Amino acid sequence: MTLLVVPCQHLNLAVLSPDQAQLESDFQLSNLAHLAPWSPQRPDDYYTPEQVRLRLEQQATAFETGNAVHFAMLDPVSGKMIGTCNFTGIIRGAFQACFLGYALAESHQGRGLMHEALETGIGYMFDELKLHRIMANYLPENARSARVLERLGFEREGFAKAYLNIAGKWQDHVLTALVNAKGDDGGFAEGMCRK
């Protein structure tokens, strides 16, 4: 049973429960080649339902404790997973920020679905979890990511040399961020921003 569903116009964002591991396993295995240039190298069994189930258990705990929100993008008709939209490394206190990562099935590229999912997910993180900042970083040659982030209002903040080990080598990344302009009074409580 899904832990949370946030509906969009053409898809649903869902926090999967461990018993939905097959959904993510199918998505990842069918998109291995497509996502390989943008992903860390993984062990051979990484996307088996058993390993995915273990990660979904950890993600459920992170969701419940407010440390991360891992959204699966689900097709509302077929129920299949078509992408990911993850908000991780949530830090509270004076920072109130997280990192954004995302991926979309090759078969669903070019339809505006990633923009729709990210816009909805960002709205949830800003409006429901009251975060102040979302950071998203991408490989300089990833023009699609650059465009979608720019359309969403992310601003370039820097360039990091050898930032992440992607596709088997340390690669540079463009650093961007989006700041929540709604109700930003500069105050915060330890767990949440003041309303």
N, C-alpha and C positions, 0 to 999 in steps of 0.2 A: 504494500500500500504506500503510495506516494506521501512524503512528509509535508510537502507544500506544493500548491499549484498556483501559478500566477498567469492568468490568460492574457494572450496578445491577440491581435487581429487575425493572424494567419497561422499561429502556433501557440503552444503552451510552454511556459517555463516550469520545470518541476524539480524539486529536490527528491531524488530517488531514495527508496529504502533498499536495504541489502537484498531483499527478495526480488528486486528488479535488475539484478546484475546482468542477466542475459541481454537486456536492452542495450546497455552500454557496451558489452562485449561485442555484440553484432555491429554496432556503429563503428567502433574502433577498428575491428578486423576488416570491415568492408572499405575503410578509408585509410588503411595503413600507408599505401604508396602516396596517396594524395597529401597526407599530413606529414609525411616523413621529413621534408625540407624544413619544417617549422617546429619540429618536436625533438625532445631528447631521445637518445637511443634507449631502448627498453629491452629487458630480458625476454626470451622467447615466450615464456608463460605469462607475461604481464597482463595480457588482455583476455585470458581465460576467464570464464564465469566465476571460478573459485577465487582467483586473485582480485577480480573486480569486486566481488562480494566483500572481501576483506577491506578494500579501500572504501566502499560505500558505508561500511560500518564505522570507519574512522571519520568519514565525511558527515555522517549523521550525528556523531558526537560533536564534531566541530560546529555543525549548524545549531545544535541544541545549546552549546556553550557560548555561541556568538562569536566564534573565531573564524568562520568561513561560511559562504553560501555557494555550493556547487549546483548550478542549474543545468539540467538536461533540457535541450530544446526538443520538444515532442510534436510530431505531426498530429493534429487533432482528429484526423480521419482514420489513419492507419494505426496511430499510437506508437509508431516507430520513432526512435531517437535519430534526429538529423543534425545535432550539433551540441556544443557545450558553451556555457557562459558562466565562468567561475570568478567569484570574488573571494580572494584568499588573503591570509596574513592580516586579518583585521586587527588594528591596534587602536585602543581607546585612549583614555587620558587626554593629554594636550594635542594628540595627533589626529585621532578620529579618521583613520584612513585605511585603505586596503589596496590590493593589486587586482587587476582584471586580466583574465586570460580567456581565450575563446577559440572555437574551431567550428567549421561548418562542412557537412558532407559535400563531396564534389558534385553530386547529383542535384544539389539545391543551391548552387552558386548562382549569382546574378539575378536574384529575385527580390532583393531587399530584405531578406529574412534575418540576416545578421544585424542589420541596422535596427530592425524592429525588436529583436530579442535584446540587444544591448540597451536600447532606449528604455524598454520596460524594466530590465534588470537594474539599470542605473537608477530609475525612478524608485524602485523598491529599496535600494540601498540608501538613497538620500531621504526618502519620505518615511519609510518604515524604520530603518535602522539608524537614521539621523547621522550618517557619516558626513564628513566635511570634504574629503578628497578621495578620488579614485585615480590610481596610477596605472597606466598601460604602456608597455614597451614592445617594440617590434623591430625585426631585422630591417636594415635600410632598404633592401631590395623587395620587401613585401609591400608593394604599392597598394594592394587591396586593403590591407590593415591601415595604412597611412590615410587612405581616403575615408574609410568608415569612421575612424577616430576623429578626423578633421570635421566631418559632417556632424558628429555628435558634440563638437565643441571642445575636444581635447586640445591642449596647447603644448607645443614642443618646449621642453624644459632643459634638454641636454642630450648629450651623446656619451654612451658608456662603452669604453674599449673592452673587448673580451668579457662581456657581461654575463652571458649564459652559455652553457655547453649544449648546443643545438646541432642535431644531425652528426654527432660525433666530434665536433670541434668547438672551441671557444669562439664565440661570435659577438661582434659589436651590435649594439642596440640603440635605437632612438628612444629617448625617454619623454613621455608625455603625461599630462594629468588634467583632470577635470575637477573643478572646485564647485561645491554646492553653494549656489547663490541664494537659496531660499532660507529665510529666517536665520541668517548667520549673524548672531549677535556677539560672537567671540567667546561666549561662555560655554562651560561644559560641566557635567557631573562625571564622576569616575566611570560609570558604565555607559551613559548616554549623553548626548547633547541636550541642553535645556530646550524646551519648546517655547 
